[in-house]
Amino acid sequence: MSTYATIAISRSESDGVEIVALRGDVDLTNAGLVREAVEATSSETVVLDLSEVAFLDSMAISTFGARPPELPAERRSLFVVSPPETPSAWTLRITGVSGAVVCESLGEALAAATATRHATR
């Protein structure tokens, strides 16, 4: 029997910002899929939405936290959405994530991503 965590990954776009949204559990068994999804984006700014993540393994954070995914183009930014009341917020807080901007809502992340995108032009 396999013990892989269940995760759903979806991608969308808003005003030139690519959004990678996760739902379910993120751990070492599927963290590579998350990393691949982020690395497959092509916009200057990317939002990784953890709002619907039920479980976030602290070891999986290394795929996008302390060592963010490789964003192929120069000057690309990663924003992580993790509302305060979610399991991911607690994990991000105790692991001291650096290397990504953590926002409390998708709206906040999109505003920050759009501002960053316009500032680099």
C-alpha positions as CSV (number, residue, x, y, z in Angstrom):
1,M,0.0,0.0,0.0
2,S,1.3,3.5,-0.9
3,T,1.5,6.2,1.6
4,Y,1.5,9.2,-0.7
5,A,-0.2,12.4,0.3
6,T,-3.2,13.5,-1.8
7,I,-2.8,16.9,-3.5
8,A,-4.6,18.8,-6.3
9,I,-2.6,21.4,-8.2
10,S,-4.3,24.0,-10.4
11,R,-2.9,26.8,-12.4
12,S,-4.6,30.1,-13.4
13,E,-3.6,33.6,-14.3
14,S,-4.7,37.1,-13.1
15,D,-3.5,40.3,-14.7
16,G,-0.2,38.7,-15.9
17,V,0.4,36.9,-12.6
18,E,0.4,33.1,-12.6
19,I,-1.2,31.4,-9.7
20,V,-0.4,27.8,-8.6
21,A,-3.1,26.7,-6.1
22,L,-2.8,23.7,-4.0
23,R,-5.5,21.7,-2.2
24,G,-4.9,18.7,0.1
25,D,-1.7,17.6,1.8
26,V,1.8,18.6,0.9
27,D,4.7,16.5,2.1
28,L,7.9,15.0,0.8
29,T,6.0,12.5,-1.3
30,N,4.5,15.2,-3.5
31,A,6.6,18.3,-2.9
32,G,8.5,17.7,-6.1
33,L,5.2,18.1,-8.0
34,V,4.7,21.4,-6.4
35,R,8.2,22.5,-7.3
36,E,7.6,21.4,-10.9
37,A,4.3,23.3,-11.1
38,V,6.0,26.5,-9.9
39,E,9.0,26.0,-12.2
40,A,6.7,25.4,-15.2
41,T,5.3,29.0,-14.9
42,S,6.6,31.7,-17.2
43,S,5.4,35.0,-15.8
44,E,7.6,37.5,-13.9
45,T,5.6,36.9,-10.8
46,V,4.1,33.7,-9.4
47,V,1.7,33.2,-6.5
48,L,1.7,29.8,-4.7
49,D,-1.7,29.6,-3.0
50,L,-1.7,27.4,0.1
51,S,-5.1,28.5,1.4
52,E,-6.7,25.1,0.9
53,V,-3.7,23.0,2.1
54,A,-4.8,20.8,5.0
55,F,-1.4,19.6,5.9
56,L,2.0,21.1,5.1
57,D,5.1,19.0,6.1
58,S,7.9,21.2,7.4
59,M,10.4,19.2,5.4
60,A,8.4,19.9,2.2
61,I,8.8,23.7,2.7
62,S,12.4,23.5,1.4
63,T,10.9,23.1,-2.0
64,F,9.6,26.6,-2.0
65,G,10.7,28.3,1.2
66,A,14.3,28.5,2.3
67,R,15.3,27.4,-1.2
68,P,12.6,28.7,-3.6
69,P,12.0,26.9,-6.8
70,E,14.1,27.9,-9.8
71,L,12.3,30.6,-11.7
72,P,14.0,30.4,-15.0
73,A,13.9,34.1,-16.0
74,E,15.8,36.7,-14.1
75,R,13.9,39.0,-11.7
76,R,11.1,36.6,-11.1
77,S,9.3,36.8,-7.8
78,L,7.4,34.1,-5.7
79,F,4.6,35.1,-3.4
80,V,3.0,32.5,-1.0
81,V,-0.6,32.8,0.2
82,S,-1.1,31.4,3.7
83,P,-4.0,32.8,5.7
84,P,-3.3,33.0,9.4
85,E,-5.9,30.4,10.5
86,T,-4.7,27.7,8.1
87,P,-2.4,24.8,8.9
88,S,0.2,26.1,6.4
89,A,0.5,29.4,8.3
90,W,1.6,27.6,11.5
91,T,4.1,25.5,9.6
92,L,5.5,28.5,7.8
93,R,5.8,30.4,11.0
94,I,7.7,27.8,13.0
95,T,10.1,27.0,10.2
96,G,10.9,30.7,9.6
97,V,10.5,30.7,5.8
98,S,12.7,33.0,4.0
99,G,13.1,33.5,0.2
100,A,9.5,34.0,-0.5
101,V,7.0,36.7,0.4
102,V,4.2,35.3,2.5
103,C,0.8,37.0,2.3
104,E,-2.4,36.4,4.2
105,S,-4.8,36.4,1.2
106,L,-4.8,35.8,-2.5
107,G,-5.9,39.5,-3.0
108,E,-2.9,40.7,-1.0
109,A,-0.5,38.4,-2.9
110,L,-1.9,39.5,-6.3
111,A,-1.6,43.2,-5.3
112,A,2.0,42.7,-4.1
113,A,2.9,40.7,-7.2
114,T,1.4,43.3,-9.5
115,A,3.2,46.1,-7.7
116,T,6.5,44.2,-7.9
117,R,5.9,43.4,-11.6
118,H,5.3,47.1,-12.4
119,A,8.3,48.3,-10.3
120,T,10.7,46.1,-12.2
121,R,9.7,47.5,-15.6
